[in-house]
């Protein structure tokens, strides 16, 4: 083929390719903007940023279809104008005529691979950060639309229901916090469950009004949420009846109290699609660096801290003096067991009086403010739950007291069915030191069989996700070249000038190839809870086969079509 003919065809291919790519990327960019615009209520500045950041990503995704369209249209026009016949009469074969398309396919595949490995992950991550830049506005918008907002804390879902929500202006006293006022809130915490998708409610917090505070130090950090409740109650899901029911039931009138703080995962998800090739390779070699694995390991650390602190309190209360001092925000509390039975149930320490009589010795909480005496509360049962806050190096204590007598500093006594007192104490050094445990401490096997399976599942899912993403990007780039050759062959075969029909036909294998790439990725990441080697096989190999099967089928189709043209 002469250089004149080559550049004549190649220039047409490039021109149509750029026009088709621009049109497709614009349509995909505006289409991708509709969902966040509807769900999150973006402002004009955010919309502009999303359009700017989405364009490179949409260009990367539109390359195969744009190249396919360009080759089908250009070679279809050559066939309709009998220019293919003229070239064949001059002794130029069909394979020689495909040389411009071959070059376009190589260039498109190379550009696609560069975009997918470096540009697309960065731009899509920036889009995600723009969407979640104002968390308070997102929460308020979600509550206004659906009257609920769902979060996840240590695999324990937390759902906030409210009649209405309003974003409050920044508070100079809390510059790092975003505040949302909730009207008629109901906060529901759920029991921890790794093996079941069914969420079982554990506790309910109801109030007439609440102010939720959301704090995020950096864009990729975890979010900390707390709420100040005004005029409400707290009660468990399980309401028992019969003998001993009073020991299980609890409904606490809280007046004004605080929910949390609880750490929440960053709304900017850790997604392999947001990672460049260097980050993917790093995660493949060191999966413990993944945010998903670090989150699981952090849950194990927090749980170990809770159990270690509860055992520390239990041991102190079992000493002959049977008391422990808790210093909280300028106040001092002395917790005395007075011979009560001590039991650790999950993440709580339960102090229960051995004698239910009112005048019998009971657990006692005594408050001191400086040198002045404060409240004194004796209860038949006390429930103490620690919530470690490693960033602030403190422990938030939830202390609930049932069937109690509250004595004021003046000596007045008032019986209460329940009484609640939130405390904030400094985290002991030995408890904080647990955060320095290396990941290998848990990965090596210092866990229960269920936790070991959970960690192993997350490690397999993380590894499969990285490997499938890397191969999917390569497969997507290779599909650009294969689809170009298929479009070239179909364009030359449709000599009637109806090359749009050829394009419509060629889009079918193109979409099938892309669909198989996505299906293969989901197959690799579909890891069940039960990964017993005796009954389960890693789906990685099958998923990779699906990722490449579409390209293999389209490649076979292209070879058949070009061979048929060559025989003519």
Buried (B, 14 or more C-beta within 10 A) or exposed (E): BEEEBBEEBBEBBBEBBEBBBBEBBBEBBEEBBEEBBEBBBBEEEBBEBBBBBBBBBBBBBBBBBBBBBBBBBBBBBBBBEEBBEEBBEEEBEBEBBBBBBBBBBEBBBEBBBBBBBBBBBBBBBBBBBBBBBBBBBBBBBBBBBEBEBEBEBBBBBBBBBBEEBBBBEEEEEEEEBBBBBBBBBBBBBBBBEBEEEEBEBBBBBBBEBBBBBBBBEEBEEBBBBBBBBBEBBBBBEEEEEEEEEBBBBBEBBBEEBBBBBBBBBBBBEBEBBBBBBEBBEBBEEEBBEBBBBBBBBBBBBBBBBBBBBBEBBBEBBEEEEBBBEBEBEEBBBBBBBBEBEBEBEEBBBBBBBEEEEEEEBBBBBBBBEEEEBBBBBBBBBBBBBBBBBBEEBBBBBBBBBBBBBBBEEEEEEEEBBBBBBBBBBBBBEEBBEBBEBEBEBBBEEEBEEEBBBBBBBBBBBBBBBBBBBBBBBBBBBBBBBBBBBBBBBBBBBBBEEEBEBBBEBBBEBBEBBBEBBBBBBEBBBEBEEEBEEEEEEBBBEEBBEBBBBBBBBBBEBBBEBBEEBEEE
